[in-house]
Amino acid sequence: MTTPTQPASYLLSRDRIEAVRLESQHLLWKLNTGYTLHPDIPIKDDMSIADIGAGTSIWALELASQLPPPHRPKYWPANVSFDLLDSLSEVPPSLVGQLDVVHLRMWAFIIRNNDPGPLIRNAAKLLKPGGYLQWEDARFGSTVVRGDAAAHVRQMMDLMSAPTYICFNWLESLDKHVQQADAGMEVLDCKYAPWPSHLVPLCMDTFTLALENSRAALDPLKTISSSVPSQEEWMAGLAALYEDIRKHEGDQLYWLPVALVGRKAEA
């Protein structure tokens, strides 16, 4: 029996609309947590901080204003630089133990087989002894679904993700995964609280826009599984959802957050 082709690890588009969505989503996280860098993480001179899976780099660019500037490149803040790193492969020796803080956000659709262990261990390897891990993510397994159109879109999401080897169960116990990853990490704080009611509309807006932007992934996924919706079915389902949200105030579709901060053991 032939093995299905592994789908691409990133299912969303990489265009201006997606960039705007990511920056709106950053605002959502900032309004919910009340911070850019967790208040348990002390700011000091000569800090080294990595934002892994940075998207538009909005988190790092905002944090830069709170940190001392060591030098001044032309197009970004003086204390920000960019490089490429395969976060799920072995950490280069030159980076081991070099960072005070590692920031992770929205890895839910990247992790495969319900196992964030490799990412956690690699993030911990980057940290100095006593360094901090800050992580915000989406508990897609705990999506709030209210209304028939929302339930239909949720069903299409399940059909879409089935051939991708993605499972979201690990997000319901992120703190346990961090503590049990054999990475020498202690969890200082982990919150699974739902969104405040005033942030639900912004969460729904960024979520449904992400669903729109993921439609390009449907055609290749459909070659793996015929049950994956077509782009036409996908967009029709979203259009029905938008109409129901407009007509019925109670209709909702959005994910729930988890926010964690941990610290690597001292040497």
C-alpha positions as CSV (number, residue, x, y, z in Angstrom):
1,M,0.0,0.0,0.0
2,T,1.4,3.4,-0.9
3,T,1.9,6.0,1.8
4,P,0.1,9.4,1.3
5,T,2.4,12.3,0.5
6,Q,3.1,14.4,3.6
7,P,1.3,17.8,3.1
8,A,3.1,21.1,3.4
9,S,3.6,22.1,7.1
10,Y,2.2,25.6,6.6
11,L,-1.4,25.7,5.3
12,L,-2.0,29.5,5.0
13,S,-1.0,32.0,2.3
14,R,2.0,34.3,2.6
15,D,0.5,37.6,1.3
16,R,-0.4,41.1,2.5
17,I,-3.9,40.0,3.7
18,E,-2.3,37.3,5.8
19,A,0.3,39.7,7.1
20,V,-2.5,42.1,8.2
21,R,-4.4,39.2,9.9
22,L,-1.3,38.1,11.8
23,E,-0.8,41.7,13.1
24,S,-4.4,41.9,14.1
25,Q,-4.0,38.6,15.9
26,H,-1.0,40.0,17.7
27,L,-3.3,42.8,19.0
28,L,-5.7,40.1,20.1
29,W,-3.0,38.4,22.2
30,K,-1.8,41.7,23.6
31,L,-5.3,42.8,24.7
32,N,-5.9,39.4,26.3
33,T,-2.7,38.9,28.2
34,G,-1.9,42.6,28.9
35,Y,1.8,42.2,28.0
36,T,4.3,41.7,25.1
37,L,6.9,40.1,27.4
38,H,5.5,38.2,30.4
39,P,6.0,40.3,33.6
40,D,7.7,37.4,35.3
41,I,10.6,37.7,32.8
42,P,13.0,40.4,34.0
43,I,14.4,42.9,31.4
44,K,18.1,43.4,31.7
45,D,21.0,44.8,29.6
46,D,22.4,42.6,26.8
47,M,19.4,40.3,26.6
48,S,19.2,37.8,23.7
49,I,15.7,37.0,22.7
50,A,14.4,34.8,19.8
51,D,10.9,34.8,18.4
52,I,10.6,31.4,16.7
53,G,8.0,31.2,13.9
54,A,7.9,35.0,13.9
55,G,5.4,35.6,11.1
56,T,5.6,39.3,10.3
57,S,7.9,39.8,13.3
58,I,5.4,42.0,15.0
59,W,6.0,40.6,18.5
60,A,9.8,41.2,18.2
61,L,9.3,44.6,16.6
62,E,7.0,45.8,19.4
63,L,9.3,44.3,22.1
64,A,12.3,46.1,20.7
65,S,11.0,49.4,21.9
66,Q,11.2,48.1,25.5
67,L,14.9,46.9,25.2
68,P,18.2,48.7,24.9
69,P,19.5,49.3,21.3
70,P,23.0,47.9,20.6
71,H,23.3,49.0,16.9
72,R,21.1,50.4,14.1
73,P,20.4,48.5,10.9
74,K,18.5,50.4,8.2
75,Y,15.0,49.0,8.0
76,W,14.2,47.6,11.5
77,P,14.8,48.6,15.1
78,A,18.4,48.8,16.2
79,N,18.1,45.8,18.5
80,V,16.4,43.4,16.1
81,S,17.9,41.0,13.5
82,F,16.5,38.1,11.4
83,D,17.8,34.7,10.4
84,L,16.5,31.3,9.3
85,L,16.3,28.3,11.7
86,D,14.6,24.9,11.3
87,S,13.0,24.7,14.8
88,L,12.2,21.0,14.6
89,S,15.7,19.9,13.6
90,E,18.9,19.8,15.6
91,V,20.0,23.1,17.1
92,P,23.3,24.4,15.6
93,P,26.0,24.2,18.3
94,S,26.7,27.9,17.9
95,L,23.2,28.7,19.2
96,V,23.1,26.3,22.2
97,G,22.7,28.1,25.5
98,Q,22.8,31.6,23.9
99,L,19.3,33.1,24.6
100,D,17.6,34.7,27.6
101,V,14.1,34.3,26.2
102,V,12.5,32.1,23.5
103,H,9.1,33.2,22.3
104,L,6.7,30.8,20.6
105,R,3.2,31.6,19.2
106,M,0.6,29.7,17.2
107,W,2.3,26.4,16.5
108,A,-1.0,24.4,16.6
109,F,-1.0,23.7,12.9
110,I,2.7,23.0,12.6
111,I,3.1,20.3,15.3
112,R,2.4,16.8,13.9
113,N,1.3,13.6,15.6
114,N,0.3,15.3,18.8
115,D,3.9,15.7,19.9
116,P,5.4,19.1,20.7
117,G,8.4,17.5,22.4
118,P,11.0,18.2,19.7
119,L,10.0,21.9,19.5
120,I,10.1,22.2,23.3
121,R,13.5,20.5,23.6
122,N,15.0,22.6,20.8
123,A,13.6,25.8,22.4
124,A,15.2,24.8,25.7
125,K,18.5,24.1,24.1
126,L,18.6,27.7,22.8
127,L,18.1,29.0,26.3
128,K,20.8,29.9,28.8
129,P,20.5,28.3,32.3
130,G,17.7,30.3,34.0
131,G,16.3,31.5,30.6
132,Y,12.6,31.9,29.9
133,L,10.1,30.3,27.5
134,Q,7.0,32.3,26.6
135,W,4.3,30.6,24.5
136,E,0.9,31.6,23.3
137,D,-1.2,29.2,21.2
138,A,-4.7,28.3,20.0
139,R,-6.6,25.4,21.5
140,F,-8.3,24.5,18.2
141,G,-9.6,21.3,19.8
142,S,-11.7,23.5,22.1
143,T,-13.3,25.6,19.4
144,V,-16.5,27.4,20.4
145,V,-19.2,26.5,17.9
146,R,-22.7,28.1,18.0
147,G,-25.1,27.9,15.1
148,D,-25.7,25.5,12.2
149,A,-23.4,27.3,9.8
150,A,-20.6,27.4,12.4
151,A,-21.0,23.6,13.0
152,H,-20.8,23.0,9.2
153,V,-17.5,25.0,9.0
154,R,-16.1,23.1,12.0
155,Q,-17.0,19.8,10.2
156,M,-15.2,21.0,7.1
157,M,-12.1,21.9,9.2
158,D,-12.0,18.4,10.6
159,L,-12.1,17.0,7.0
160,M,-9.4,19.3,5.9
161,S,-7.0,18.5,8.8
162,A,-7.5,14.7,8.7
163,P,-4.8,14.1,6.1
164,T,-2.3,16.5,7.7
165,Y,-1.4,14.4,10.7
166,I,-2.5,17.3,12.9
167,C,-4.0,16.7,16.3
168,F,-4.7,19.4,18.8
169,N,-5.0,17.4,22.0
170,W,-1.6,18.4,23.2
171,L,-2.7,22.0,23.5
172,E,-5.1,21.1,26.3
173,S,-2.2,20.1,28.5
174,L,0.6,22.3,27.2
175,D,2.1,22.8,30.7
176,K,2.4,19.1,31.2
177,H,4.1,18.7,27.8
178,V,6.6,21.4,28.7
179,Q,7.4,19.9,32.1
180,Q,7.6,16.3,30.7
181,A,9.7,17.0,27.6
182,D,13.0,16.1,29.3
183,A,14.1,19.7,28.6
184,G,14.8,20.9,32.1
185,M,11.9,23.3,32.0
186,E,9.7,24.5,35.0
187,V,6.3,26.0,34.2
188,L,5.9,29.3,36.1
189,D,2.4,30.2,34.8
190,C,-0.1,28.6,32.4
191,K,-3.6,30.0,31.7
192,Y,-6.4,28.2,29.8
193,A,-9.0,31.0,30.5
194,P,-11.5,31.7,27.8
195,W,-11.5,35.1,25.9
196,P,-13.1,38.0,27.7
197,S,-16.4,38.7,25.9
198,H,-15.2,41.9,24.4
199,L,-12.4,40.1,22.5
200,V,-14.5,37.4,21.0
201,P,-15.4,39.5,17.9
202,L,-11.7,40.1,17.1
203,C,-10.9,36.4,17.6
204,M,-13.7,35.5,15.3
205,D,-12.6,38.0,12.7
206,T,-8.9,36.8,12.6
207,F,-10.0,33.2,12.8
208,T,-12.4,33.3,9.9
209,L,-9.9,35.3,7.8
210,A,-7.4,32.6,8.5
211,L,-9.9,30.0,7.2
212,E,-10.4,32.1,4.1
213,N,-6.6,32.3,3.5
214,S,-6.2,28.5,4.0
215,R,-8.4,27.6,1.0
216,A,-5.4,27.3,-1.3
217,A,-4.2,24.3,0.7
218,L,-7.5,22.4,-0.1
219,D,-6.6,21.3,-3.7
220,P,-3.3,19.5,-2.7
221,L,-5.0,18.0,0.3
222,K,-7.8,16.7,-1.8
223,T,-5.3,14.7,-3.8
224,I,-4.6,12.9,-0.5
225,S,-8.1,12.5,0.7
226,S,-11.2,12.8,-1.4
227,S,-13.3,13.9,1.6
228,V,-11.4,17.2,1.8
229,P,-13.8,20.0,0.8
230,S,-13.3,21.8,-2.5
231,Q,-12.5,25.5,-2.5
232,E,-16.0,26.3,-3.7
233,E,-17.5,24.3,-0.8
234,W,-15.2,25.9,1.7
235,M,-16.0,29.5,0.6
236,A,-19.7,28.7,0.4
237,G,-19.6,27.4,4.0
238,L,-17.8,30.5,5.2
239,A,-20.2,32.8,3.3
240,A,-23.1,31.1,5.1
241,L,-21.3,31.5,8.4
242,Y,-20.8,35.3,7.8
243,E,-24.5,35.6,7.0
244,D,-25.6,33.8,10.1
245,I,-23.3,35.9,12.3
246,R,-24.8,39.0,10.7
247,K,-28.4,37.9,11.2
248,H,-28.1,36.0,14.5
249,E,-26.1,37.6,17.2
250,G,-25.5,34.3,19.0
251,D,-23.8,32.5,16.1
252,Q,-20.1,32.1,16.8
253,L,-17.0,30.2,15.7
254,Y,-13.7,30.8,17.5
255,W,-10.8,29.1,19.2
256,L,-9.8,29.3,22.9
257,P,-6.3,30.5,24.0
258,V,-3.5,29.1,26.2
259,A,-0.6,31.2,27.4
260,L,2.4,29.8,29.2
261,V,5.7,31.0,30.7
262,G,8.4,28.6,31.8
263,R,12.0,28.8,33.0
264,K,15.0,26.6,32.3
265,A,16.7,25.2,35.3
266,E,19.9,26.9,36.5
267,A,23.1,25.0,35.8
